[in-house]
Amino acid sequence: MFVVRETFTAKPGQASALARQLKAAVSLNPVAKTRVLTDYIARFNTVVIETEVEDLAVFDQQMAEYMSRADIRAAMEGYAERYLTGTREVYRVV
C-alpha cells in the first residue's frame, strides 16, 4: 500500500478556500480513500491531500480519471491561483 501526499503552500488568506475547493473535488470520487488536511502545528497556509492506494498504477488511473471528468475539472477551476508552490511525495506503508 502507498500514501501519496500532495502538499500545497497557499497564498496568504487562501488556505481555507483552497482546502474547501480540494475537499469538494475529491468528494466527487468517493471510491478513492482521500482526505484533505490543513496546518495546525506546521508551516502557515499549508493544505495537504493524502490518498491511500494499493499500488501506484491505481493512483495513475485515478489521476487520469480526474483529468478526464468535466465535473472534477469544474470543481478544480482556478485552484492554481490559490497556492504558491506544491510538492508530491509517495510513501510505502510498512
Phi and psi in radians as a Rosetta constraint file:
Dihedral C 1 N 2 CA 2 C 2 CIRCULARHARMONIC -2.236 0.35
Dihedral N 2 CA 2 C 2 N 3 CIRCULARHARMONIC 2.657 0.35
Dihedral C 2 N 3 CA 3 C 3 CIRCULARHARMONIC -2.051 0.35
Dihedral N 3 CA 3 C 3 N 4 CIRCULARHARMONIC 2.172 0.35
Dihedral C 3 N 4 CA 4 C 4 CIRCULARHARMONIC -1.812 0.35
Dihedral N 4 CA 4 C 4 N 5 CIRCULARHARMONIC 2.119 0.35
Dihedral C 4 N 5 CA 5 C 5 CIRCULARHARMONIC -2.014 0.35
Dihedral N 5 CA 5 C 5 N 6 CIRCULARHARMONIC 2.061 0.35
Dihedral C 5 N 6 CA 6 C 6 CIRCULARHARMONIC -1.906 0.35
Dihedral N 6 CA 6 C 6 N 7 CIRCULARHARMONIC 2.057 0.35
Dihedral C 6 N 7 CA 7 C 7 CIRCULARHARMONIC -1.962 0.35
Dihedral N 7 CA 7 C 7 N 8 CIRCULARHARMONIC 2.225 0.35
Dihedral C 7 N 8 CA 8 C 8 CIRCULARHARMONIC -2.027 0.35
Dihedral N 8 CA 8 C 8 N 9 CIRCULARHARMONIC 2.447 0.35
Dihedral C 8 N 9 CA 9 C 9 CIRCULARHARMONIC -1.782 0.35
Dihedral N 9 CA 9 C 9 N 10 CIRCULARHARMONIC 1.884 0.35
Dihedral C 9 N 10 CA 10 C 10 CIRCULARHARMONIC -1.326 0.35
Dihedral N 10 CA 10 C 10 N 11 CIRCULARHARMONIC 2.713 0.35
Dihedral C 10 N 11 CA 11 C 11 CIRCULARHARMONIC -1.146 0.35
Dihedral N 11 CA 11 C 11 N 12 CIRCULARHARMONIC 2.619 0.35
Dihedral C 11 N 12 CA 12 C 12 CIRCULARHARMONIC -0.927 0.35
Dihedral N 12 CA 12 C 12 N 13 CIRCULARHARMONIC 2.294 0.35
Dihedral C 12 N 13 CA 13 C 13 CIRCULARHARMONIC 1.461 0.35
Dihedral N 13 CA 13 C 13 N 14 CIRCULARHARMONIC -0.008 0.35
Dihedral C 13 N 14 CA 14 C 14 CIRCULARHARMONIC -1.953 0.35
Dihedral N 14 CA 14 C 14 N 15 CIRCULARHARMONIC -0.075 0.35
Dihedral C 14 N 15 CA 15 C 15 CIRCULARHARMONIC -1.069 0.35
Dihedral N 15 CA 15 C 15 N 16 CIRCULARHARMONIC -0.818 0.35
Dihedral C 15 N 16 CA 16 C 16 CIRCULARHARMONIC -1.118 0.35
Dihedral N 16 CA 16 C 16 N 17 CIRCULARHARMONIC -0.741 0.35
Dihedral C 16 N 17 CA 17 C 17 CIRCULARHARMONIC -1.145 0.35
Dihedral N 17 CA 17 C 17 N 18 CIRCULARHARMONIC -0.709 0.35
Dihedral C 17 N 18 CA 18 C 18 CIRCULARHARMONIC -1.118 0.35
Dihedral N 18 CA 18 C 18 N 19 CIRCULARHARMONIC -0.775 0.35
Dihedral C 18 N 19 CA 19 C 19 CIRCULARHARMONIC -1.071 0.35
Dihedral N 19 CA 19 C 19 N 20 CIRCULARHARMONIC -0.770 0.35
Dihedral C 19 N 20 CA 20 C 20 CIRCULARHARMONIC -1.082 0.35
Dihedral N 20 CA 20 C 20 N 21 CIRCULARHARMONIC -0.743 0.35
Dihedral C 20 N 21 CA 21 C 21 CIRCULARHARMONIC -1.134 0.35
Dihedral N 21 CA 21 C 21 N 22 CIRCULARHARMONIC -0.778 0.35
Dihedral C 21 N 22 CA 22 C 22 CIRCULARHARMONIC -1.151 0.35
Dihedral N 22 CA 22 C 22 N 23 CIRCULARHARMONIC -0.705 0.35
Dihedral C 22 N 23 CA 23 C 23 CIRCULARHARMONIC -1.113 0.35
Dihedral N 23 CA 23 C 23 N 24 CIRCULARHARMONIC -0.715 0.35
Dihedral C 23 N 24 CA 24 C 24 CIRCULARHARMONIC -1.098 0.35
Dihedral N 24 CA 24 C 24 N 25 CIRCULARHARMONIC -0.708 0.35
Dihedral C 24 N 25 CA 25 C 25 CIRCULARHARMONIC -1.198 0.35
Dihedral N 25 CA 25 C 25 N 26 CIRCULARHARMONIC -0.788 0.35
Dihedral C 25 N 26 CA 26 C 26 CIRCULARHARMONIC -1.239 0.35
Dihedral N 26 CA 26 C 26 N 27 CIRCULARHARMONIC -0.418 0.35
Dihedral C 26 N 27 CA 27 C 27 CIRCULARHARMONIC -1.232 0.35
Dihedral N 27 CA 27 C 27 N 28 CIRCULARHARMONIC -0.270 0.35
Dihedral C 27 N 28 CA 28 C 28 CIRCULARHARMONIC -1.267 0.35
Dihedral N 28 CA 28 C 28 N 29 CIRCULARHARMONIC -0.215 0.35
Dihedral C 28 N 29 CA 29 C 29 CIRCULARHARMONIC -2.186 0.35
Dihedral N 29 CA 29 C 29 N 30 CIRCULARHARMONIC 1.419 0.35
Dihedral C 29 N 30 CA 30 C 30 CIRCULARHARMONIC -1.197 0.35
Dihedral N 30 CA 30 C 30 N 31 CIRCULARHARMONIC -0.172 0.35
Dihedral C 30 N 31 CA 31 C 31 CIRCULARHARMONIC -1.239 0.35
Dihedral N 31 CA 31 C 31 N 32 CIRCULARHARMONIC -0.640 0.35
Dihedral C 31 N 32 CA 32 C 32 CIRCULARHARMONIC -1.261 0.35
Dihedral N 32 CA 32 C 32 N 33 CIRCULARHARMONIC 2.415 0.35
Dihedral C 32 N 33 CA 33 C 33 CIRCULARHARMONIC -1.576 0.35
Dihedral N 33 CA 33 C 33 N 34 CIRCULARHARMONIC 1.588 0.35
Dihedral C 33 N 34 CA 34 C 34 CIRCULARHARMONIC -2.279 0.35
Dihedral N 34 CA 34 C 34 N 35 CIRCULARHARMONIC 2.545 0.35
Dihedral C 34 N 35 CA 35 C 35 CIRCULARHARMONIC -2.438 0.35
Dihedral N 35 CA 35 C 35 N 36 CIRCULARHARMONIC 2.685 0.35
Dihedral C 35 N 36 CA 36 C 36 CIRCULARHARMONIC -1.952 0.35
Dihedral N 36 CA 36 C 36 N 37 CIRCULARHARMONIC 2.309 0.35
Dihedral C 36 N 37 CA 37 C 37 CIRCULARHARMONIC -2.131 0.35
Dihedral N 37 CA 37 C 37 N 38 CIRCULARHARMONIC 2.623 0.35
Dihedral C 37 N 38 CA 38 C 38 CIRCULARHARMONIC -2.184 0.35
Dihedral N 38 CA 38 C 38 N 39 CIRCULARHARMONIC 2.829 0.35
Dihedral C 38 N 39 CA 39 C 39 CIRCULARHARMONIC -1.141 0.35
Dihedral N 39 CA 39 C 39 N 40 CIRCULARHARMONIC 2.469 0.35
Dihedral C 39 N 40 CA 40 C 40 CIRCULARHARMONIC -2.148 0.35
Dihedral N 40 CA 40 C 40 N 41 CIRCULARHARMONIC -0.991 0.35
Dihedral C 40 N 41 CA 41 C 41 CIRCULARHARMONIC -2.268 0.35
Dihedral N 41 CA 41 C 41 N 42 CIRCULARHARMONIC 1.549 0.35
Dihedral C 41 N 42 CA 42 C 42 CIRCULARHARMONIC -2.911 0.35
Dihedral N 42 CA 42 C 42 N 43 CIRCULARHARMONIC -2.990 0.35
Dihedral C 42 N 43 CA 43 C 43 CIRCULARHARMONIC -1.074 0.35
Dihedral N 43 CA 43 C 43 N 44 CIRCULARHARMONIC 2.483 0.35
Dihedral C 43 N 44 CA 44 C 44 CIRCULARHARMONIC -1.070 0.35
Dihedral N 44 CA 44 C 44 N 45 CIRCULARHARMONIC 2.640 0.35
Dihedral C 44 N 45 CA 45 C 45 CIRCULARHARMONIC 1.098 0.35
Dihedral N 45 CA 45 C 45 N 46 CIRCULARHARMONIC 0.568 0.35
Dihedral C 45 N 46 CA 46 C 46 CIRCULARHARMONIC -1.708 0.35
Dihedral N 46 CA 46 C 46 N 47 CIRCULARHARMONIC 2.292 0.35
Dihedral C 46 N 47 CA 47 C 47 CIRCULARHARMONIC -2.236 0.35
Dihedral N 47 CA 47 C 47 N 48 CIRCULARHARMONIC 2.297 0.35
Dihedral C 47 N 48 CA 48 C 48 CIRCULARHARMONIC -2.191 0.35
Dihedral N 48 CA 48 C 48 N 49 CIRCULARHARMONIC 2.411 0.35
Dihedral C 48 N 49 CA 49 C 49 CIRCULARHARMONIC -1.962 0.35
Dihedral N 49 CA 49 C 49 N 50 CIRCULARHARMONIC 2.174 0.35
Dihedral C 49 N 50 CA 50 C 50 CIRCULARHARMONIC -1.991 0.35
Dihedral N 50 CA 50 C 50 N 51 CIRCULARHARMONIC 2.282 0.35
Dihedral C 50 N 51 CA 51 C 51 CIRCULARHARMONIC -2.209 0.35
Dihedral N 51 CA 51 C 51 N 52 CIRCULARHARMONIC 2.251 0.35
Dihedral C 51 N 52 CA 52 C 52 CIRCULARHARMONIC -1.718 0.35
Dihedral N 52 CA 52 C 52 N 53 CIRCULARHARMONIC 2.303 0.35
Dihedral C 52 N 53 CA 53 C 53 CIRCULARHARMONIC -2.412 0.35
Dihedral N 53 CA 53 C 53 N 54 CIRCULARHARMONIC 2.650 0.35
Dihedral C 53 N 54 CA 54 C 54 CIRCULARHARMONIC -1.210 0.35
Dihedral N 54 CA 54 C 54 N 55 CIRCULARHARMONIC -0.696 0.35
Dihedral C 54 N 55 CA 55 C 55 CIRCULARHARMONIC -2.601 0.35
Dihedral N 55 CA 55 C 55 N 56 CIRCULARHARMONIC 2.894 0.35
Dihedral C 55 N 56 CA 56 C 56 CIRCULARHARMONIC -1.219 0.35
Dihedral N 56 CA 56 C 56 N 57 CIRCULARHARMONIC -0.398 0.35
Dihedral C 56 N 57 CA 57 C 57 CIRCULARHARMONIC -1.099 0.35
Dihedral N 57 CA 57 C 57 N 58 CIRCULARHARMONIC -0.622 0.35
Dihedral C 57 N 58 CA 58 C 58 CIRCULARHARMONIC -1.127 0.35
Dihedral N 58 CA 58 C 58 N 59 CIRCULARHARMONIC -0.756 0.35
Dihedral C 58 N 59 CA 59 C 59 CIRCULARHARMONIC -1.075 0.35
Dihedral N 59 CA 59 C 59 N 60 CIRCULARHARMONIC -0.780 0.35
Dihedral C 59 N 60 CA 60 C 60 CIRCULARHARMONIC -1.030 0.35
Dihedral N 60 CA 60 C 60 N 61 CIRCULARHARMONIC -0.726 0.35
Dihedral C 60 N 61 CA 61 C 61 CIRCULARHARMONIC -1.120 0.35
Dihedral N 61 CA 61 C 61 N 62 CIRCULARHARMONIC -0.746 0.35
Dihedral C 61 N 62 CA 62 C 62 CIRCULARHARMONIC -1.100 0.35
Dihedral N 62 CA 62 C 62 N 63 CIRCULARHARMONIC -0.731 0.35
Dihedral C 62 N 63 CA 63 C 63 CIRCULARHARMONIC -1.114 0.35
Dihedral N 63 CA 63 C 63 N 64 CIRCULARHARMONIC -0.719 0.35
Dihedral C 63 N 64 CA 64 C 64 CIRCULARHARMONIC -1.098 0.35
Dihedral N 64 CA 64 C 64 N 65 CIRCULARHARMONIC -0.698 0.35
Dihedral C 64 N 65 CA 65 C 65 CIRCULARHARMONIC -1.137 0.35
Dihedral N 65 CA 65 C 65 N 66 CIRCULARHARMONIC -0.788 0.35
Dihedral C 65 N 66 CA 66 C 66 CIRCULARHARMONIC -0.981 0.35
Dihedral N 66 CA 66 C 66 N 67 CIRCULARHARMONIC -0.759 0.35
Dihedral C 66 N 67 CA 67 C 67 CIRCULARHARMONIC -1.270 0.35
Dihedral N 67 CA 67 C 67 N 68 CIRCULARHARMONIC -0.352 0.35
Dihedral C 67 N 68 CA 68 C 68 CIRCULARHARMONIC -1.673 0.35
Dihedral N 68 CA 68 C 68 N 69 CIRCULARHARMONIC -0.242 0.35
Dihedral C 68 N 69 CA 69 C 69 CIRCULARHARMONIC -1.558 0.35
Dihedral N 69 CA 69 C 69 N 70 CIRCULARHARMONIC 2.167 0.35
Dihedral C 69 N 70 CA 70 C 70 CIRCULARHARMONIC -1.117 0.35
Dihedral N 70 CA 70 C 70 N 71 CIRCULARHARMONIC -0.647 0.35
Dihedral C 70 N 71 CA 71 C 71 CIRCULARHARMONIC -1.165 0.35
Dihedral N 71 CA 71 C 71 N 72 CIRCULARHARMONIC -0.657 0.35
Dihedral C 71 N 72 CA 72 C 72 CIRCULARHARMONIC -1.271 0.35
Dihedral N 72 CA 72 C 72 N 73 CIRCULARHARMONIC -0.707 0.35
Dihedral C 72 N 73 CA 73 C 73 CIRCULARHARMONIC -1.052 0.35
Dihedral N 73 CA 73 C 73 N 74 CIRCULARHARMONIC -0.699 0.35
Dihedral C 73 N 74 CA 74 C 74 CIRCULARHARMONIC -1.137 0.35
Dihedral N 74 CA 74 C 74 N 75 CIRCULARHARMONIC -0.725 0.35
Dihedral C 74 N 75 CA 75 C 75 CIRCULARHARMONIC -1.142 0.35
Dihedral N 75 CA 75 C 75 N 76 CIRCULARHARMONIC -0.520 0.35
Dihedral C 75 N 76 CA 76 C 76 CIRCULARHARMONIC -1.587 0.35
Dihedral N 76 CA 76 C 76 N 77 CIRCULARHARMONIC -0.053 0.35
Dihedral C 76 N 77 CA 77 C 77 CIRCULARHARMONIC -0.975 0.35
Dihedral N 77 CA 77 C 77 N 78 CIRCULARHARMONIC 2.202 0.35
Dihedral C 77 N 78 CA 78 C 78 CIRCULARHARMONIC 1.446 0.35
Dihedral N 78 CA 78 C 78 N 79 CIRCULARHARMONIC 0.020 0.35
Dihedral C 78 N 79 CA 79 C 79 CIRCULARHARMONIC -1.100 0.35
Dihedral N 79 CA 79 C 79 N 80 CIRCULARHARMONIC -0.560 0.35
Dihedral C 79 N 80 CA 80 C 80 CIRCULARHARMONIC -1.142 0.35
Dihedral N 80 CA 80 C 80 N 81 CIRCULARHARMONIC -0.348 0.35
Dihedral C 80 N 81 CA 81 C 81 CIRCULARHARMONIC -1.373 0.35
Dihedral N 81 CA 81 C 81 N 82 CIRCULARHARMONIC -0.157 0.35
Dihedral C 81 N 82 CA 82 C 82 CIRCULARHARMONIC -1.690 0.35
Dihedral N 82 CA 82 C 82 N 83 CIRCULARHARMONIC -0.148 0.35
Dihedral C 82 N 83 CA 83 C 83 CIRCULARHARMONIC -2.290 0.35
Dihedral N 83 CA 83 C 83 N 84 CIRCULARHARMONIC 2.779 0.35
Dihedral C 83 N 84 CA 84 C 84 CIRCULARHARMONIC -1.637 0.35
Dihedral N 84 CA 84 C 84 N 85 CIRCULARHARMONIC -0.768 0.35
Dihedral C 84 N 85 CA 85 C 85 CIRCULARHARMONIC -2.678 0.35
Dihedral N 85 CA 85 C 85 N 86 CIRCULARHARMONIC 2.867 0.35
Dihedral C 85 N 86 CA 86 C 86 CIRCULARHARMONIC -2.745 0.35
Dihedral N 86 CA 86 C 86 N 87 CIRCULARHARMONIC 2.814 0.35
Dihedral C 86 N 87 CA 87 C 87 CIRCULARHARMONIC -2.445 0.35
Dihedral N 87 CA 87 C 87 N 88 CIRCULARHARMONIC 2.776 0.35
Dihedral C 87 N 88 CA 88 C 88 CIRCULARHARMONIC -2.211 0.35
Dihedral N 88 CA 88 C 88 N 89 CIRCULARHARMONIC 2.248 0.35
Dihedral C 88 N 89 CA 89 C 89 CIRCULARHARMONIC -2.138 0.35
Dihedral N 89 CA 89 C 89 N 90 CIRCULARHARMONIC 2.547 0.35
Dihedral C 89 N 90 CA 90 C 90 CIRCULARHARMONIC -2.148 0.35
Dihedral N 90 CA 90 C 90 N 91 CIRCULARHARMONIC 2.207 0.35
Dihedral C 90 N 91 CA 91 C 91 CIRCULARHARMONIC -2.102 0.35
Dihedral N 91 CA 91 C 91 N 92 CIRCULARHARMONIC 2.476 0.35
Dihedral C 91 N 92 CA 92 C 92 CIRCULARHARMONIC -1.588 0.35
Dihedral N 92 CA 92 C 92 N 93 CIRCULARHARMONIC 2.268 0.35
Dihedral C 92 N 93 CA 93 C 93 CIRCULARHARMONIC -1.411 0.35
Dihedral N 93 CA 93 C 93 N 94 CIRCULARHARMONIC 2.229 0.35
